[in-house]
Amino acid sequence: MSDPDALEGIATPERRQKALGHDGPRAAILGQLAERRLPGAILLHGPQGIGKATFAFEMAAAILVASGDEDAQRVEEQIASLSHPNLFLVRRTLNKTGSKISATISVDQIARRDTGDSHPLRDRLHQTRGRDGYRVAVIDSIDDLTPSAANALLKILEEPPPETIFLLVSHRPGQLLPTIRSRCHSLALRPLDDALVRAILIEQDATLGQAELDRAVALAGGRPRRAFETLALEPESALGALQAWLIDPNRHPAGVALQLADALGADAQSTELSFAREMLDDWMADEARNAAMQPQGRMRLASANELWDKAHALFAEADDINLDMKQTLVAIFDAIRKHAAMTASVSAEHP
């Protein structure tokens, strides 16, 4: 079962199996495993691209080794090839015509018998166990489940097969069914620090130049996947210009924002625009956090919250009715400039 989100030349999560960082969640799961009190379902949530799926397979290997009768090397080899009989993986697959990757995980993959030789997760979990020890089901990601598939999974979680651990990967836990969240032990995974992102890049390609590394790490925002995607972009992309503009939006002439909007909004489906939207999210979230930490930051916080709401409403409207993304970006950049000007004014009044 190929990974629909795989990047060319980058090991998939099941092959990598070793996630840098995430020491707290790792210690929590390994501690519960050592004490034989693992919860039946663990929700691993956090921003996309921080290594949650890799972490899930690392924990799956630890569980299968601790509860089974094979050594770590053998288990890891079987996980890498997705051939371990006690490992079950659900992710997006080719559609029924085989022409492209499906955008969702269907109910057929969870609870109904699909056409062909494959069987849904529920049927496979109720078959005779392939090996001694726990069985581990990884769903990457649970956000991709259709509503009917989510309801089918809920029924399995309500009456789980014995000695079965579910590792559920989520980028947007707030959008999950509350009844599913209530059945899971929740563990938050956070973006990595820059040093770890840099180490992951060097581990993948030791020949990377300093400038490439610095740019990828700066744009990654703690997400190794975004760093790898950045390396695949043209070095002189608009993202670097956006990053420089966000340092001080009012220091640049108004025309710079228009140029950025033209460059980033030309293709609404481009990787660069996706990056830009994440960068804007990060910047606005940082504004709100910084304002909340200031003794006299109430006005700045209110402005940051208003900016967040406006930007997301504009993006949602553009996505829903296919508006011109360039004009959407112009409006958002203008709102950011106004917020930055207000922040500078408040800072001058209260140094």
C-alpha positions as MATLAB code, in Angstrom:
seq = 'MSDPDALEGIATPERRQKALGHDGPRAAILGQLAERRLPGAILLHGPQGIGKATFAFEMAAAILVASGDEDAQRVEEQIASLSHPNLFLVRRTLNKTGSKISATISVDQIARRDTGDSHPLRDRLHQTRGRDGYRVAVIDSIDDLTPSAANALLKILEEPPPETIFLLVSHRPGQLLPTIRSRCHSLALRPLDDALVRAILIEQDATLGQAELDRAVALAGGRPRRAFETLALEPESALGALQAWLIDPNRHPAGVALQLADALGADAQSTELSFAREMLDDWMADEARNAAMQPQGRMRLASANELWDKAHALFAEADDINLDMKQTLVAIFDAIRKHAAMTASVSAEHP';
ca = [
       0.000    0.000    0.000;
       1.903    3.037   -1.249;
       1.901    6.301    0.662;
      -0.189    8.844   -1.285;
       1.712   11.695    0.349;
       5.194   10.304   -0.333;
       7.856   12.730   -1.535;
      10.215   11.570   -4.257;
      13.482   10.318   -2.806;
      12.290   10.548    0.818;
      11.722    7.394    2.864;
       8.073    6.755    3.681;
       7.073    6.665    7.379;
       6.913    2.871    7.514;
      10.439    2.636    6.100;
      11.908    5.377    8.242;
      10.360    4.296   11.584;
      12.657    6.573   13.614;
      11.206    9.980   14.453;
      13.553   12.637   15.787;
      12.119   14.671   18.638;
       8.736   13.974   20.269;
      10.491   12.724   23.408;
       7.530   13.364   25.717;
       4.940   11.354   23.755;
       7.536    8.627   23.163;
       8.281    8.314   26.876;
       4.556    8.254   27.666;
       3.799    5.370   25.307;
       6.893    3.353   26.143;
       6.173    3.800   29.848;
       2.614    2.540   29.419;
       3.912   -0.356   27.315;
       6.442   -1.351   29.989;
       3.698   -1.306   32.613;
       1.298   -3.230   30.338;
      -1.366   -0.555   30.533;
      -1.507    0.762   26.977;
      -4.815    2.404   26.064;
      -6.755    0.748   23.272;
      -6.590    3.824   21.021;
      -4.019    6.626   20.930;
      -4.677    9.829   19.000;
      -1.404   11.331   17.755;
      -2.193   14.885   16.733;
      -0.300   17.965   15.677;
       0.541   20.062   12.605;
       0.967   18.229    9.334;
       4.519   17.336    8.366;
       6.108   17.036   11.836;
       6.618   13.253   11.705;
       3.447   11.894   13.304;
       3.135    8.955   10.903;
       6.817    8.089   11.301;
       6.332    8.246   15.073;
       3.281    5.967   14.780;
       5.295    3.300   12.973;
       8.132    3.659   15.479;
       5.654    3.028   18.303;
       4.054    0.180   16.346;
       7.469   -1.488   16.093;
       8.086   -1.031   19.827;
       4.684   -2.564   20.676;
       5.106   -5.516   18.320;
       8.620   -6.252   19.620;
       7.652   -5.957   23.291;
       4.587   -8.168   22.991;
       5.746  -10.610   20.315;
       8.423  -13.255   19.903;
      10.638  -11.699   17.182;
      13.625   -9.407   17.549;
      13.560   -5.716   16.681;
      15.418   -6.049   13.375;
      13.017   -8.646   12.043;
       9.940   -6.687   13.131;
      11.260   -3.441   11.640;
      11.996   -5.190    8.330;
       8.431   -6.502    8.184;
       6.968   -3.116    9.047;
       9.068   -1.472    6.330;
       7.536   -3.827    3.771;
       4.098   -3.699    5.459;
       4.189   -7.474    5.747;
       3.955   -7.986    9.513;
       0.781  -10.036   10.116;
      -0.077   -8.114   13.285;
       0.217   -4.688   11.636;
      -2.795   -3.150    9.929;
      -2.585    0.060    7.931;
      -5.391    2.211    6.602;
      -4.577    5.148    4.341;
      -5.876    6.640    1.110;
      -5.477    4.310   -1.864;
      -6.050    4.264   -5.601;
      -9.661    4.810   -6.568;
     -11.643    1.902   -8.017;
     -10.592    2.761  -11.559;
      -6.942    2.818  -10.510;
      -6.454    6.178  -12.199;
      -5.574    8.339   -9.186;
      -5.273    8.419   -5.411;
      -8.609    8.850   -3.686;
      -9.089   12.045   -1.694;
     -10.663   10.156    1.209;
     -10.643    6.870    3.108;
     -13.900    5.133    2.278;
     -16.179    3.108    4.513;
     -15.218    0.063    2.409;
     -11.727    0.282    3.877;
     -13.075    0.248    7.426;
     -16.120   -1.943    7.661;
     -17.506   -3.277    4.385;
     -16.209   -5.950    2.076;
     -14.868   -4.153   -0.937;
     -14.608   -5.553   -4.433;
     -11.472   -7.510   -5.235;
      -9.236   -9.408   -2.832;
      -8.825   -6.767   -0.113;
     -10.807   -6.799    3.116;
     -11.864   -3.937    5.339;
     -10.142   -3.309    8.641;
     -12.996   -4.715   10.735;
     -12.879   -8.086    8.963;
      -9.104   -8.340    9.162;
      -9.066   -7.578   12.880;
     -11.502  -10.397   13.558;
      -9.460  -12.992   11.701;
      -7.149  -15.392   13.516;
      -4.094  -13.583   14.838;
      -0.996  -13.978   12.674;
       1.554  -13.826   15.508;
       1.750  -13.747   19.271;
       1.392  -10.348   20.905;
      -0.612   -7.223   20.289;
      -2.048   -6.248   16.948;
      -1.518   -2.629   15.913;
      -3.757   -0.691   13.537;
      -2.346    2.564   12.112;
      -4.746    4.982   10.444;
      -2.907    7.701    8.540;
      -4.740    9.949    8.720;
      -8.058    9.740   10.497;
      -8.886   13.182    9.065;
      -9.261   11.526    5.654;
     -12.145    9.286    6.704;
     -15.528    9.999    5.128;
     -18.344   10.553    7.657;
     -19.596    6.999    7.137;
     -16.074    5.626    7.526;
     -15.627    7.617   10.750;
     -18.862    6.178   12.131;
     -17.750    2.687   11.179;
     -14.431    3.215   12.967;
     -16.287    4.479   16.032;
     -18.189    1.203   16.229;
     -14.898   -0.723   16.179;
     -13.450    1.511   18.911;
     -16.564    0.990   21.016;
     -16.151   -2.792   20.846;
     -12.465   -3.283   20.018;
     -10.960   -6.705   19.311;
      -8.840   -8.020   22.208;
      -5.171   -7.019   22.461;
      -5.450   -4.505   19.633;
      -3.931   -1.021   19.749;
      -5.117    1.744   17.415;
      -2.658    4.508   16.518;
      -4.668    7.310   14.915;
      -2.817   10.140   13.156;
      -4.625   13.484   12.983;
      -3.639   16.903   11.656;
      -6.970   18.492   12.672;
      -8.247   16.804   15.846;
     -10.815   19.524   16.448;
     -12.739   18.353   13.385;
     -13.017   14.729   14.522;
     -16.171   13.228   15.945;
     -16.227   14.034   19.681;
     -17.229   10.422   20.294;
     -14.042    9.228   18.580;
     -11.875   11.668   20.553;
     -13.479   10.482   23.775;
     -12.459    6.899   22.995;
      -8.797    7.823   22.548;
      -5.868    8.711   24.742;
      -4.726   11.995   23.206;
      -1.046   12.851   22.697;
      -0.028   16.167   21.143;
       3.095   16.211   18.974;
       4.694   19.605   18.438;
       6.767   21.139   15.641;
      10.467   20.340   15.962;
      13.132   22.853   16.829;
      15.323   24.100   14.000;
      18.309   21.984   15.022;
      16.309   18.760   14.648;
      14.890   19.822   11.289;
      18.423   20.585   10.123;
      19.635   17.173   11.381;
      16.869   15.404    9.447;
      17.775   17.248    6.247;
      21.461   16.418    6.624;
      20.648   12.798    7.392;
      18.747   12.646    4.107;
      21.387   14.509    2.055;
      24.763   15.354    3.562;
      25.742   17.340    0.434;
      23.240   20.152    1.015;
      24.833   23.578    1.065;
      24.568   25.951    4.004;
      22.339   28.381    2.113;
      19.951   25.583    1.089;
      19.791   24.305    4.644;
      19.228   27.748    6.148;
      16.423   28.555    3.719;
      14.681   25.184    4.142;
      14.896   25.319    7.935;
      13.650   28.918    8.030;
      10.605   28.090    5.905;
       9.898   24.765    7.601;
       8.432   26.177   10.790;
       9.416   23.001   12.631;
       7.937   20.700    9.980;
      10.500   18.429    8.293;
       8.115   17.663    5.439;
       7.810   21.337    4.591;
      11.613   21.598    4.652;
      11.897   18.786    2.099;
       9.222   20.406   -0.059;
      11.079   23.711    0.155;
      14.219   22.082   -1.212;
      12.232   20.997   -4.260;
      11.184   24.577   -5.029;
      13.172   27.026   -7.079;
      15.733   28.774   -4.824;
      14.507   32.238   -5.787;
      10.820   31.588   -5.122;
       8.308   34.089   -3.831;
       8.311   32.354   -0.445;
      11.626   33.897    0.518;
      10.261   37.316   -0.427;
       7.143   36.673    1.673;
       9.282   35.650    4.612;
      11.277   38.904    4.347;
       8.091   40.963    3.978;
       6.525   39.467    7.119;
       9.482   40.555    9.246;
       8.234   44.153    8.917;
       5.333   44.580    6.466;
       5.290   48.372    6.670;
       8.982   48.736    5.911;
       8.339   47.726    2.292;
       6.574   49.793   -0.381;
       2.926   48.833   -0.993;
       3.914   47.533   -4.420;
       5.862   44.657   -2.848;
       2.670   43.182   -1.435;
       1.028   43.432   -4.862;
       3.976   41.643   -6.455;
       3.773   38.902   -3.822;
       0.043   38.484   -4.433;
       0.619   38.226   -8.189;
       3.380   35.638   -7.774;
       1.733   33.479   -5.125;
      -1.858   33.718   -6.356;
      -1.206   32.809   -9.979;
      -1.990   29.127   -9.331;
      -4.476   28.363   -6.563;
      -3.287   24.732   -6.431;
       0.450   25.404   -6.297;
       2.775   24.126   -3.595;
       4.085   27.659   -3.129;
       0.623   29.001   -2.311;
       0.059   26.167    0.150;
       3.352   27.083    1.829;
       2.430   30.750    1.829;
      -0.878   30.056    3.560;
       0.897   28.033    6.241;
       3.466   30.806    6.702;
       0.693   33.367    7.099;
      -1.048   31.109    9.624;
       2.180   30.760   11.585;
       2.825   34.514   11.532;
      -0.689   35.381   12.717;
      -0.571   32.718   15.443;
       2.777   34.101   16.630;
       1.283   37.602   16.701;
      -1.537   36.416   18.935;
       0.819   34.509   21.261;
       3.217   37.438   21.561;
       0.383   39.855   22.269;
      -1.068   37.575   24.946;
       2.286   37.577   26.751;
       2.575   41.372   26.897;
       1.186   43.207   29.951;
      -0.423   45.860   27.762;
      -1.053   43.737   24.701;
      -4.858   43.609   24.881;
      -5.377   45.872   21.872;
      -2.726   44.025   19.864;
      -4.296   40.671   20.778;
      -7.749   41.842   19.718;
      -6.304   43.045   16.416;
      -4.424   39.763   15.892;
      -7.585   37.757   16.540;
      -9.562   39.944   14.154;
      -6.835   39.530   11.537;
      -6.897   35.720   11.970;
     -10.685   35.597   11.545;
     -10.645   37.873    8.510;
      -7.819   36.011    6.740;
      -9.435   32.624    7.252;
     -12.831   33.905    6.140;
     -11.273   35.336    2.977;
      -9.410   32.114    2.190;
     -12.529   30.026    2.873;
     -14.598   32.214    0.569;
     -11.969   32.008   -2.164;
     -11.815   28.219   -1.846;
     -15.583   27.739   -1.759;
     -16.550   29.825   -4.768;
     -13.256   29.857   -6.653;
     -12.511   33.567   -6.267;
      -9.381   35.160   -7.660;
      -6.645   34.174   -5.203;
      -4.564   37.204   -6.138;
      -7.266   39.588   -4.929;
      -7.726   37.495   -1.789;
      -4.026   37.793   -0.998;
      -4.075   41.535   -1.657;
      -6.867   41.946    0.909;
      -5.051   39.793    3.472;
      -1.719   41.548    2.978;
      -3.486   44.903    3.386;
      -5.040   43.672    6.666;
      -1.621   42.525    7.870;
      -0.114   45.942    7.075;
      -2.878   47.670    9.055;
      -2.366   45.339   11.998;
       1.398   45.888   11.910;
       0.899   49.673   11.810;
      -1.445   49.530   14.794;
       1.035   47.324   16.690;
       3.861   49.776   15.990;
       1.681   52.665   17.193;
       0.754   50.895   20.426;
       4.399   49.947   21.035;
       5.423   53.578   20.604;
       2.824   54.702   23.156;
       3.830   51.987   25.636;
       7.564   51.368   25.153;
];
